[in-house]
Amino acid sequence: MTTNGNAEIARELIDTFAYMVLGTADPDGRPWTTPVYYAPDGYGLFYWISSPDRRHSRNIADRPEVSIVIFDSTVPIGAARAVYMSARAEQVPDDEIEGCLEVAFRPRFPGIRPFTVAELTPPGLFRLYRARVTEHSILIRGGDGSERAPGPRSTRPIIAGGPTCPVNGRVSRSAS
């Protein structure tokens, strides 16, 4: 498959699904994953709402490097497609929230109501978070399992001919 085809798969997955799996780690390196509803700003910036008291939010405050996976869990075994991303996450500073609301609450799916700045700042219970992607990779279909190989061969970087990611046009590092 061409790198351009890989970028198309990544874009389709990001555009189609409502939840991403967010991977974080605490200060001691203990991993934690959680599903979060996301709103993309293109293909390199993702927003979500969370309580600052949740484990993944506390982990981001200590270690902003995160992993993200978006995939279709409804397909038959052997037909999986997923986009894997490395990113740097943060709580959006209070003085930037208003400027992010239009993108963070763009209606992608029915039933999503926008939050207000007051709901996303103290003493509100929730905060707006974002992750800036530094790398995209996709899952390579594994067939029926008869062609399994050891090691991290299930993903391939979608970076072609240099350090620019074809999904978002930003400089990326290799997924090796």
C-alpha positions in Angstrom: 0.0 0.0 0.0 1.3 3.5 -0.8 2.0 6.1 1.8 -0.8 8.2 0.3 -3.2 5.2 0.7 -2.1 5.0 4.4 -2.8 8.7 4.9 -6.3 8.2 3.4 -7.0 5.4 5.9 -5.8 7.5 8.8 -8.0 10.4 7.7 -11.0 8.2 7.2 -10.7 6.6 10.7 -10.2 10.0 12.4 -13.2 11.5 10.5 -15.5 8.5 11.2 -15.2 7.6 14.8 -16.2 9.4 18.0 -13.8 7.8 20.6 -10.1 7.5 20.8 -8.1 5.5 23.2 -5.8 7.8 25.1 -2.6 6.2 26.6 -0.8 8.0 29.4 1.7 7.1 32.1 2.2 8.3 35.6 5.5 9.7 36.9 6.8 6.2 37.6 5.9 5.0 34.1 2.9 3.0 35.0 0.6 3.0 31.9 -3.1 3.9 31.8 -5.5 3.9 28.9 -9.0 5.4 28.7 -11.5 6.0 25.9 -12.4 9.7 25.4 -14.8 11.4 23.0 -12.7 13.6 20.7 -13.0 16.5 18.4 -10.3 16.8 15.7 -8.9 20.0 14.4 -7.6 18.6 11.1 -5.6 15.5 11.6 -2.9 16.7 14.0 -4.8 18.3 16.9 -7.4 16.6 19.1 -9.6 18.1 21.8 -11.5 16.3 24.6 -13.2 17.2 27.9 -12.2 15.6 31.2 -12.1 16.1 34.9 -8.6 17.3 36.1 -9.0 14.7 38.9 -9.2 11.7 36.5 -6.1 9.5 36.4 -5.3 10.2 32.8 -5.6 14.0 33.4 -3.2 13.8 36.4 -0.8 11.7 34.3 -0.9 14.4 31.5 0.0 17.1 34.1 3.1 15.1 35.1 4.0 13.5 31.7 2.5 15.2 28.6 3.7 12.5 26.2 0.7 10.4 25.2 -0.3 7.7 22.7 -3.7 7.7 20.9 -5.4 4.9 18.9 -8.6 5.3 16.8 -10.0 2.0 15.4 -13.1 0.3 14.3 -13.9 -2.5 16.8 -16.9 -3.8 14.8 -14.9 -5.4 11.9 -14.3 -9.1 11.7 -11.0 -10.5 13.0 -8.3 -10.0 10.4 -9.9 -6.9 8.9 -8.9 -4.4 11.5 -7.8 -0.9 10.6 -6.4 1.6 13.2 -4.4 4.8 13.3 -1.8 5.1 16.0 -0.5 8.4 17.1 2.2 9.8 19.4 1.4 13.2 20.8 2.0 15.8 23.4 -1.1 16.6 25.5 -2.0 19.5 27.8 -4.9 21.1 29.6 -5.8 24.1 27.5 -4.9 27.3 29.4 -7.9 29.2 30.7 -7.1 32.2 28.5 -7.2 30.1 25.3 -10.4 28.1 25.9 -12.8 30.6 24.2 -10.7 30.5 21.0 -10.9 26.7 21.0 -14.6 26.2 21.6 -15.8 26.4 18.0 -13.5 23.5 17.0 -13.8 21.5 20.2 -17.6 21.5 20.0 -18.1 21.4 16.3 -21.1 19.1 15.8 -19.8 15.8 14.5 -22.4 13.5 16.1 -26.0 14.1 17.4 -26.4 14.8 21.1 -23.2 16.6 21.8 -23.8 19.9 23.5 -21.2 22.6 23.7 -19.6 23.5 27.0 -19.1 27.1 28.1 -15.9 28.7 29.3 -17.4 28.9 32.8 -18.0 25.1 32.8 -14.3 24.5 31.7 -12.6 26.8 34.2 -12.6 26.8 38.1 -14.8 26.1 39.9 -16.3 24.0 37.0 -15.8 20.3 37.2 -14.3 19.8 33.7 -11.4 21.1 31.6 -10.6 21.2 28.0 -7.6 19.1 26.9 -5.7 18.9 23.6 -3.1 16.7 22.0 -0.7 17.8 19.2 0.3 14.8 17.1 3.9 14.2 16.4 3.6 10.9 14.5 0.9 8.8 12.7 1.0 5.1 11.9 -1.6 2.7 10.7 -2.4 -0.9 11.5 -1.4 -3.4 8.8 -4.1 -6.0 8.3 -3.1 -9.3 9.8 -5.2 -11.7 7.8 -6.3 -14.9 9.5 -3.2 -15.0 11.8 -1.2 -17.5 9.6 1.2 -14.7 8.6 2.0 -13.4 12.1 5.5 -12.2 12.7 7.2 -11.4 16.0 8.0 -7.8 16.9 6.3 -4.5 16.2 5.5 -5.2 12.5 1.8 -4.4 12.9 2.3 -0.7 12.2 4.0 1.2 9.5 4.8 4.9 9.5 2.8 6.9 7.0 5.7 9.3 6.5 7.0 9.4 2.9 10.3 10.7 1.7 11.2 12.9 4.6 10.1 14.2 8.0 6.7 15.7 6.9 3.6 13.8 7.8 1.2 13.4 4.8 -1.8 13.4 7.1 -1.4 16.8 8.7 1.7 18.3 6.9 3.6 18.7 10.1 7.1 17.6 10.8 7.0 14.1 12.3 9.6 11.6 13.6 9.9 8.1 12.3 7.8 5.3 13.8 10.7 2.8 14.0 
